[in-house]
Amino acid sequence: MSVRRVGARSITLIDRELDKSFLLAPDRAIENWPVDTASALDASHVEALLALQPELVILGTGERQIFPAAVFMAGFLRKGIGIEVMDNAAAARTYNLLAGEGRQVIAGFILPSG
């Protein structure tokens, strides 16, 4: 799976356009990730991402880079998993590059609701 286009309210993958937050792994997209702002991220979201067994997590926080709470970030660091936070366009470029290299990267893309 890879990202073809990033818009303000949607992201287009190879086979579909998504307008709700989602997770992306090299082999699948997990639609309807229940997050609509970076401030909404908590420990339960860490577990959902770790269940996908990433070596690196990329978090796209919308049109602007917004860092989530420290407790969210620390959940990955305690497990030795790197996490990078960036705007959605940068997250898509970074994800495509790393997934293209065969890395086990997981991206979470936050899209505005409504």
SVG drawing of the C-alpha trace seen along z (x, -y; Angstrom):
<svg xmlns="http://www.w3.org/2000/svg" viewBox="-19 -23 34 30">
<polyline fill="none" stroke="black" stroke-width="0.4" points="0.0,0.0 1.2,-3.5 -0.1,-7.1 -0.8,-8.7 -2.2,-12.1 -2.6,-14.1 -5.4,-16.8 -6.6,-18.9 -9.5,-16.6 -8.6,-13.3 -5.8,-11.0 -5.8,-8.9 -4.1,-5.5 -3.5,-3.3 -7.0,-1.9 -9.2,-4.4 -9.7,-7.8 -10.1,-8.0 -11.7,-10.9 -11.4,-9.6 -8.3,-9.0 -6.7,-5.6 -3.6,-3.4 -1.4,-2.3 0.9,0.7 2.8,2.0 0.2,4.8 -3.0,3.1 -5.0,0.0 -7.0,0.0 -9.9,-2.4 -11.8,-4.5 -9.1,-4.9 -11.0,-6.6 -8.8,-9.7 -9.6,-13.2 -7.0,-15.3 -3.5,-14.7 -4.6,-15.8 -7.1,-12.9 -4.2,-10.3 -3.7,-8.2 -2.3,-4.9 -5.1,-2.9 -3.9,-4.2 -0.4,-3.1 -1.5,0.5 -3.4,0.5 -0.3,-0.6 2.0,1.8 -0.3,4.7 0.8,4.2 4.5,4.9 6.2,1.8 9.9,1.1 8.9,-2.6 5.7,-4.6 5.0,-7.7 2.2,-10.0 0.7,-12.5 -1.2,-15.1 -3.1,-16.9 -2.0,-20.0 0.3,-21.0 2.7,-19.1 1.2,-18.9 2.9,-16.8 0.7,-14.5 0.9,-14.2 4.1,-12.9 2.4,-9.8 1.5,-8.7 5.1,-9.2 6.6,-7.5 4.5,-4.4 6.6,-3.7 9.9,-4.7 9.5,-2.3 9.1,0.5 12.1,-0.6 10.0,-1.7 10.8,-4.9 8.0,-7.5 8.2,-10.5 5.5,-13.2 4.9,-15.4 2.2,-16.9 0.3,-14.5 2.1,-15.4 5.5,-14.8 4.3,-11.6 3.0,-10.3 6.4,-10.9 8.3,-9.4 6.0,-6.4 6.2,-5.7 10.0,-5.9 10.4,-3.6 7.7,-1.1 9.4,-1.0 12.6,0.0 10.8,3.0 10.8,1.5 8.0,2.5 6.7,-1.0 3.2,-1.9 1.7,-5.3 -1.2,-6.9 -2.9,-9.7 -5.2,-12.0 -7.9,-13.6 -10.4,-16.2 -13.9,-14.9 -17.0,-16.5"/>
</svg>
